[in-house]
């Protein structure tokens, strides 16, 4: 299990334990984290699981694939250089403590 920390739009944080090999989106849903809508169920087709990856972990998260980059063009909240879709980040033991911020809106 790997620890994953979510910064919520209200400024609070929530930590969940993520099974290695699951996505950040799956961990959020299993941990009942509000703000990750995941309307497409993780198919990289809706951009409602948009998160900002903490800069301290940027080197541990692989860069987005072309499909994800295309979906990030349509996110509802501000797109930033550290914007990612939570469904496309797969947890592994090196990511222990990964911190992501949930934007103020997904629609």
C-alpha positions as CSV (number, residue, x, y, z in Angstrom):
1,X,0.0,0.0,0.0
2,X,1.1,3.5,-0.8
3,X,0.0,6.7,0.9
4,X,-1.8,9.2,-1.3
5,X,-2.7,12.7,-0.1
6,X,-5.4,14.8,-1.6
7,X,-5.6,18.6,-1.0
8,X,-9.3,19.5,-1.3
9,X,-10.7,22.8,-2.7
10,X,-11.5,23.9,0.9
11,X,-7.9,23.7,1.9
12,X,-8.2,20.5,3.9
13,X,-6.2,17.4,3.2
14,X,-7.2,13.7,3.2
15,X,-4.9,10.8,3.1
16,X,-5.8,7.4,1.7
17,X,-3.9,4.1,1.2
18,X,-3.7,3.1,-2.4
19,X,-2.9,-0.3,-3.7
20,X,0.1,-0.3,-6.0
21,X,-1.1,-0.7,-9.6
22,X,-4.3,1.3,-9.1
23,X,-4.9,4.7,-10.4
24,X,-5.1,7.9,-8.4
25,X,-8.7,8.1,-9.5
26,X,-9.5,4.6,-8.3
27,X,-7.9,5.4,-4.9
28,X,-10.0,8.6,-4.7
29,X,-13.2,6.8,-5.4
30,X,-12.4,4.0,-2.9
31,X,-11.5,6.6,-0.3
32,X,-14.7,8.6,-0.9
33,X,-12.7,11.7,-1.9
34,X,-15.1,14.4,-3.1
35,X,-14.2,16.3,-6.3
36,X,-13.1,13.4,-8.4
37,X,-16.1,12.8,-10.6
38,X,-14.7,10.3,-13.0
39,X,-17.7,10.2,-15.2
40,X,-16.1,7.9,-17.8
41,X,-14.8,5.4,-15.2
42,X,-11.2,6.0,-16.0
43,X,-11.2,5.7,-19.8
44,X,-9.5,9.1,-20.3
45,X,-12.6,10.4,-22.0
46,X,-14.1,13.0,-19.8
47,X,-11.5,15.0,-17.8
48,X,-13.6,15.0,-14.6
49,X,-10.7,13.6,-12.6
50,X,-8.4,16.6,-13.2
51,X,-5.8,17.1,-10.5
52,X,-2.7,19.1,-9.9
53,X,0.4,17.0,-9.0
54,X,2.5,18.6,-6.3
55,X,5.8,19.8,-7.8
56,X,7.8,17.7,-5.3
57,X,6.5,14.6,-7.1
58,X,6.6,15.8,-10.7
59,X,9.7,13.6,-11.5
60,X,8.0,10.5,-10.2
61,X,4.9,10.8,-12.4
62,X,5.4,9.8,-16.0
63,X,4.5,12.5,-18.6
64,X,1.0,12.4,-20.1
65,X,0.3,10.4,-23.2
66,X,-1.1,12.2,-26.3
67,X,-4.7,11.2,-25.4
68,X,-4.4,12.6,-21.9
69,X,-2.9,15.8,-23.2
70,X,-5.8,16.2,-25.6
71,X,-8.3,15.7,-22.8
72,X,-6.5,18.2,-20.6
73,X,-7.3,20.9,-23.2
74,X,-10.9,20.7,-22.1
75,X,-10.7,20.8,-18.3
76,X,-13.1,23.0,-16.5
77,X,-10.6,24.5,-14.0
78,X,-7.4,26.3,-14.9
79,X,-5.0,24.0,-16.7
80,X,-1.5,24.2,-15.3
81,X,1.8,22.7,-16.1
82,X,1.2,20.1,-13.4
83,X,-2.3,19.3,-14.5
84,X,-3.0,15.6,-14.9
85,X,-6.0,13.2,-15.1
86,X,-6.1,11.1,-12.0
87,X,-7.2,8.1,-14.1
88,X,-3.9,8.1,-15.9
89,X,-1.5,8.1,-12.9
90,X,-0.8,4.6,-11.7
91,X,0.4,4.3,-8.2
92,X,3.6,2.5,-7.3
93,X,5.8,2.2,-4.1
94,X,8.1,5.1,-5.3
95,X,5.1,7.4,-5.1
96,X,4.5,7.0,-1.4
97,X,3.2,10.4,-0.1
98,X,2.2,11.6,-3.6
99,X,0.2,14.8,-3.1
100,X,-2.4,16.0,-5.6
101,X,-4.7,19.0,-5.4
102,X,-8.3,18.8,-6.5
103,X,-9.4,21.9,-8.5
104,X,-12.3,23.9,-7.4
105,X,-14.5,22.4,-10.2
106,X,-14.6,19.6,-12.7
107,X,-17.5,20.8,-14.9
